[in-house]
Structure formats: structure tokens, C-alpha cells
Amino acid sequence: MIRQQAGLSVARFCALAGIARPTWYRQRRRAPGAPAKGPWPRPVSDRVAAVVHAYALRYPAWGHRKIWALTVADGHEVSMRTVHRILDERGLLNGRRYQAERRELAKARKATFHDPPTRRNRVWQTDFTELETRAGGTWQLSGVIDYVTKFCLTCPVTATKTWREAVAALEAARERAGEVLGHPLITDLVDRDTGELHPIRVVTDNGPCYKAGAFARYIVSRPEFEHVRTRHRSPETNGVIER
């Protein structure tokens, strides 16, 4: 009725309404008051949904293809498209989580550098640096430096650069800061007037060791720290430790 009153063709009406012409014709053939068809049974999705969901939570950085491969390896017959649909319906697609994570990181970077700190123990920067020996070996130097004082708290030398070495460097820096201050580091982060805790923002690049779930769990377990990652291909954001 609306289409006829407006003098629109079926193609024009469907374009304005944002629906496909087959959908319009199908709805037109339906008897007035008849209930819409569906939802259709989805036995495959119902059978593997719990498995797909569990793998997505266990490996949050993986996309639907790897989740599908794990599901198939477990002996489940399911298509890649079905796994993609399950993740999409539950808000677990890697692309959506990635964009949300990038927005949160951008807000954290703005809070860190929009008003640069003027006192010690407000921002620390850490990174791995490769040192090649004359014999052809490679060592990893994991320095941690205070942004304001430019004081290097620690720089352990290790053979690898995993989340374990990254955590060990921060633990060494935390202990070293307490030794220099003469009291636990967390005491220096509490406002004497309000009692509010101001955690140190630990700035890193986007290396795999800093994106690991175990590193994130360590940061959450330490009230002294907050983690801020730099933008991709922006080493100047972590310039003190880079220099």
C-alpha cells in the first residue's frame, strides 16, 4: 500500500527500505497474520558451540580459522563458516575485540602523555634490546627506566625475551625502586592527603611478550602497575628506553 501510494516501483521501494527484492516478494505472498518462519534448528552449531566458545576464551588473540582448526582436531565435523557465526553471535570475533582493545589503549596513551608526569614513579618504560656478541650469539637486555628521572632501575641480561623475562624485569625494578626509596614502592604511590593509589603506567611496545595473557595477569595482580602499549610503528612513544 505504501509503495503504491508513493508511486514507487518494487526495485526503488526495496532500495529505499534496504531489503532485497526476493524478501519483498516472499513477504507479499505470506498470508496476513501468518507467523514468520523459523528459527530453524541448528544441530551442528548447538553441538559445537560450547567447544568453540571455550577455545575462544582460552586463545583470545586467535581468529576463527584457528579456532575452527582446533575444533576439527577434536573430532567435530563443522564448517569454518559455522565457527565464524558462533563467534559473531557471542561477540567473540577477534576483529571486534581488537578494535575495542585499540580504543582502550588509545585512551590509556592519551591519559599518559597528554599531561606528561613531573615526578618520579608515574611512568616507567621498558623494552628488550638485542646485543650480538663477537661469537655470533645474541643476548636480550630488558631495561626498565623511569620517565622523569631517567634513572635505569634494572637491565637484566637473558637469552630469550618471553613474558617470563618481561615479568622478571618489572619485579627486579620494583624491588630496586624500594631499595632506593628506603621503603616499599607502593608507599610512594599513595597520596598522603587522600590515600588514593596512583599506579605506575608501564609503557611497552607491542611485542608478543607484552601482549601475552600471562603478562596481563601479572599486571592485574600488581596494584603498583598499569600497562600502556604504544601505537604500532611509533617507537617515539617509548622514546626514553629506545634511546
C-alpha positions as CSV (number, residue, x, y, z in Angstrom):
1,M,0.0,0.0,0.0
2,I,2.7,2.5,0.9
3,R,4.6,1.7,-2.3
4,Q,1.6,2.2,-4.4
5,Q,0.6,5.5,-2.7
6,A,4.2,6.8,-3.3
7,G,4.2,5.6,-6.9
8,L,7.4,3.7,-6.4
9,S,8.5,0.6,-8.4
10,V,9.4,-2.5,-6.5
11,A,13.1,-2.0,-7.1
12,R,13.0,1.6,-5.9
13,F,11.0,0.7,-2.9
14,C,13.3,-2.1,-1.9
15,A,16.4,0.1,-2.3
16,L,14.9,2.8,-0.1
17,A,13.8,0.3,2.5
18,G,17.1,-1.6,2.5
19,I,15.7,-5.0,1.7
20,A,16.2,-7.5,-1.1
21,R,13.5,-7.9,-3.7
22,P,13.2,-11.6,-3.1
23,T,12.4,-10.8,0.5
24,W,9.7,-8.3,-0.5
25,Y,8.0,-10.9,-2.8
26,R,8.3,-13.6,-0.2
27,Q,6.7,-11.3,2.4
28,R,4.0,-10.4,-0.1
29,R,3.0,-14.0,-0.6
30,R,2.7,-14.7,3.1
31,A,-0.9,-14.8,4.4
32,P,-1.9,-11.8,6.5
33,G,-1.2,-12.6,10.2
34,A,0.7,-15.7,9.5
35,P,3.7,-16.1,11.8
36,A,7.2,-15.8,10.4
37,K,9.1,-19.0,9.7
38,G,12.0,-20.0,11.9
39,P,14.1,-20.1,13.8
40,W,15.4,-23.1,12.1
41,P,17.1,-25.9,14.0
42,R,20.9,-25.7,14.0
43,P,22.1,-29.1,15.3
44,V,25.7,-28.6,14.3
45,S,26.0,-25.2,15.9
46,D,24.3,-26.4,19.1
47,R,26.6,-29.4,19.3
48,V,29.9,-27.4,19.0
49,A,29.0,-24.0,20.4
50,A,30.4,-24.8,23.9
51,V,33.7,-26.1,22.4
52,V,34.1,-23.1,20.2
53,H,33.3,-20.7,23.0
54,A,35.8,-22.4,25.3
55,Y,38.6,-22.2,22.7
56,A,37.9,-18.5,22.0
57,L,38.2,-17.7,25.7
58,R,41.4,-19.7,26.1
59,Y,43.0,-18.2,23.0
60,P,41.6,-14.6,22.8
61,A,44.2,-13.5,20.2
62,W,43.3,-16.2,17.7
63,G,40.8,-15.7,14.8
64,H,38.0,-18.0,13.7
65,R,40.2,-20.1,11.4
66,K,42.5,-21.3,14.2
67,I,39.5,-21.9,16.5
68,W,37.9,-23.9,13.7
69,A,41.1,-25.9,13.2
70,L,41.2,-26.8,16.9
71,T,37.6,-27.8,16.9
72,V,38.1,-30.1,13.9
73,A,41.2,-31.6,15.5
74,D,39.0,-32.5,18.5
75,G,36.9,-34.7,16.1
76,H,34.0,-32.3,15.5
77,E,32.6,-32.0,12.0
78,V,31.9,-28.3,11.5
79,S,32.5,-25.8,8.8
80,M,34.6,-22.7,9.1
81,R,31.5,-20.6,8.4
82,T,29.6,-22.1,11.3
83,V,32.5,-21.4,13.7
84,H,32.6,-17.8,12.4
85,R,28.8,-17.5,13.0
86,I,29.1,-18.8,16.6
87,L,31.8,-16.4,17.5
88,D,30.0,-13.5,15.9
89,E,26.8,-14.2,17.8
90,R,28.6,-14.3,21.1
91,G,30.8,-11.2,20.4
92,L,34.0,-13.2,20.3
93,L,35.3,-12.4,16.9
94,N,38.9,-11.3,17.0
95,G,38.3,-8.3,14.9
96,R,35.7,-6.8,17.2
97,R,37.8,-7.5,20.3
98,Y,40.8,-6.0,18.6
99,Q,39.1,-2.7,17.8
100,A,37.7,-2.4,21.3
101,E,41.2,-3.1,22.7
102,R,42.8,-0.5,20.4
103,R,40.3,2.1,21.6
104,E,41.1,1.4,25.2
105,L,44.8,1.5,24.5
106,A,44.4,4.9,22.8
107,K,42.6,6.3,25.8
108,A,45.4,5.0,28.1
109,R,48.1,6.6,25.9
110,K,46.3,9.9,25.9
111,A,46.0,9.8,29.7
112,T,49.7,9.0,30.0
113,F,51.2,11.6,27.6
114,H,48.6,14.3,27.2
115,D,49.8,15.7,30.5
116,P,53.4,14.4,31.0
117,P,54.3,13.4,34.6
118,T,56.6,15.7,36.6
119,R,57.5,13.4,39.4
120,R,59.2,10.0,39.8
121,N,57.4,6.7,39.6
122,R,54.5,7.9,37.5
123,V,55.6,6.4,34.2
124,W,58.1,3.6,33.5
125,Q,59.3,2.5,30.1
126,T,60.6,-1.0,29.3
127,D,61.8,-2.8,26.2
128,F,64.1,-5.6,25.0
129,T,67.3,-4.7,23.2
130,E,69.3,-7.3,21.3
131,L,73.1,-7.5,21.9
132,E,75.1,-9.5,19.4
133,T,78.4,-10.9,20.6
134,R,81.5,-11.3,18.5
135,A,81.0,-15.0,18.5
136,G,77.6,-14.6,16.8
137,G,75.5,-15.1,19.9
138,T,72.5,-12.9,20.8
139,W,71.6,-11.7,24.3
140,Q,68.5,-9.8,25.4
141,L,68.7,-6.7,27.6
142,S,65.4,-5.9,29.3
143,G,65.8,-2.4,30.7
144,V,63.3,-0.6,32.9
145,I,63.7,3.2,33.2
146,D,61.8,6.0,35.0
147,Y,60.4,8.5,32.6
148,V,61.0,11.7,34.6
149,T,64.3,11.0,36.4
150,K,65.8,8.9,33.5
151,F,67.1,6.5,36.2
152,C,67.6,3.0,35.0
153,L,66.1,0.7,37.6
154,T,67.3,-2.6,36.2
155,C,68.6,-4.2,33.0
156,P,68.8,-8.0,33.3
157,V,70.5,-9.9,30.5
158,T,68.8,-13.1,29.3
159,A,68.9,-15.5,26.4
160,T,65.2,-15.1,25.5
161,K,62.5,-12.4,25.6
162,T,59.3,-14.0,26.7
163,W,56.6,-12.8,29.1
164,R,58.6,-14.5,31.9
165,E,61.7,-12.3,31.3
166,A,59.4,-9.2,31.0
167,V,57.8,-10.0,34.3
168,A,61.2,-10.7,35.9
169,A,62.5,-7.3,34.8
170,L,59.5,-5.5,36.3
171,E,59.8,-7.4,39.5
172,A,63.5,-6.5,39.7
173,A,62.7,-2.9,39.0
174,R,60.0,-2.9,41.7
175,E,62.4,-4.3,44.3
176,R,65.2,-1.9,43.2
177,A,62.9,1.1,43.5
178,G,62.1,0.1,47.0
179,E,65.8,-0.2,47.9
180,V,66.4,3.3,46.5
181,L,63.4,4.8,48.3
182,G,64.1,3.1,51.6
183,H,60.5,1.8,51.8
184,P,58.2,-0.3,49.7
185,L,57.4,1.2,46.2
186,I,53.7,1.1,46.8
187,T,54.1,3.6,49.7
188,D,55.5,6.2,47.3
189,L,52.4,5.8,45.1
190,V,49.8,6.6,47.7
191,D,48.7,10.2,48.1
192,R,49.3,11.2,51.7
193,D,46.3,13.6,51.7
194,T,43.6,11.5,50.0
195,G,45.0,8.0,50.4
196,E,44.5,7.4,46.7
197,L,46.8,5.0,44.9
198,H,48.4,6.3,41.7
199,P,49.8,3.2,39.9
200,I,52.8,3.5,37.6
201,R,52.0,3.3,33.9
202,V,54.3,0.8,32.4
203,V,54.8,1.7,28.7
204,T,55.9,-1.0,26.3
205,D,55.8,-1.7,22.6
206,N,53.5,-4.3,21.0
207,G,55.9,-7.2,21.3
208,P,54.5,-10.7,21.8
209,C,55.8,-10.9,25.3
210,Y,53.9,-7.8,26.3
211,K,50.7,-9.0,24.6
212,A,50.7,-12.3,26.3
213,G,47.9,-13.2,28.6
214,A,50.3,-14.2,31.4
215,F,51.9,-10.8,31.3
216,A,48.4,-9.1,31.5
217,R,47.5,-11.3,34.5
218,Y,50.8,-10.2,36.2
219,I,49.9,-6.6,35.7
220,V,46.4,-7.1,37.2
221,S,48.0,-8.9,40.2
222,R,50.2,-5.9,41.0
223,P,48.4,-2.8,42.3
224,E,51.5,-0.7,41.6
225,F,51.3,-1.1,37.8
226,E,49.1,-0.3,34.8
227,H,50.1,-1.3,31.3
228,V,50.1,1.0,28.3
229,R,51.2,-0.2,24.8
230,T,52.4,2.2,22.2
231,R,51.0,2.7,18.7
232,H,52.2,0.4,16.0
233,R,55.4,1.7,14.3
234,S,55.6,4.6,16.8
235,P,58.9,4.0,18.8
236,E,59.0,7.6,19.8
237,T,56.1,6.9,22.2
238,N,58.6,4.8,24.1
239,G,61.5,7.1,23.3
240,V,63.4,7.2,26.6
241,I,64.0,3.4,26.8
242,E,64.5,3.3,23.0
243,R,67.3,5.9,23.2
